[in-house]
């Protein structure tokens, strides 16, 4: 796990100053992402973008981590893919 100093260094190195970025680097930096159509699962009928909090509903195609734990909308994916070093599956 990265400590705060390392995260700050990454943020400074990548010149990140966008208000959508809070602490996502702790769990999204260097992750493999996939474009996926969100589907309702049990009581979970929507998700939110980890950056802008856009509501992601069934039928929307957005980006998610391989395990489906975190979602990123298309706009935020394009804005941050290089800064966060995402790999696309």
N, C-alpha and C positions, 0 to 999 in steps of 0.2 A: 504494500500500500504506500502511496506517495504521501510525503508529509507536506504541510502547508508551504514551506519554503520551496520545495520542488515545484509545486503547483504554481506559486507566484512566479518562479523563474520561467516556466513554460508560458504562462500568460504574458509576461513581459517580452519573451523571445518572439512570440507570435503577434505582438502588438494588439492584444485583445482589449478592447475598451467598450464593447457593446453591452448595453444594459441587460440584454437577454442572458448574458453569461453570469452565473452565480458560482456554484460549486460543481458544475457538471463535469469538470475535468477529473474529479475524483472517481467517477464511474463511467465516463464515456471516452476518455483519451485513449487512442490507439485501438479502439474496438472494431470488430468486423461488423458491418451493417448489411442489411438486405432490404430490398424494396419488396413490400408485402401488402396485400390487401387485408385490412383489419376485418376481423370477424368477431361477432359476439361470442363470448365464452362464459357460460354460466350466468352469473349476475353481472359480469363485466361487460357492459354494453357500449363503452367508449374508453378512450385513453386520451392523454394530453401530450402535446409536444413538450419535451424536456426543456425547451428554451423559451418559446413564446406562449406556451400554454394553450395553443390552438386545440380545439376539441376534434378528436379523430374518431369518426363513427364508422359502423359497418359499411363496407363498400368503398371506403377511401383507401387509395394506395399511397402509402407513405413509407418511411424508413424505420426499421427497428433493429435492435441488437439481435444477434443470433438466437438468444434465449427468449426474446420477446419481452424482456423486462422493461426496456426503455424505448420510447418512440420519438422520432424527430420528423417534423413536417418537411416537405420538399424545399420550402424557402430556407429554413434554418439549416437543412442539410447542405444546400448549395453554399450558404454563407459561411459555414464552419467546417466543411469537410477537410480542407487543407490544414486549418489551424488545430484541429483535433486529431489529425492523422488517421482518419477512418479509411478502412479498406472495404471495398464493396464486394459482396459475395455474389 
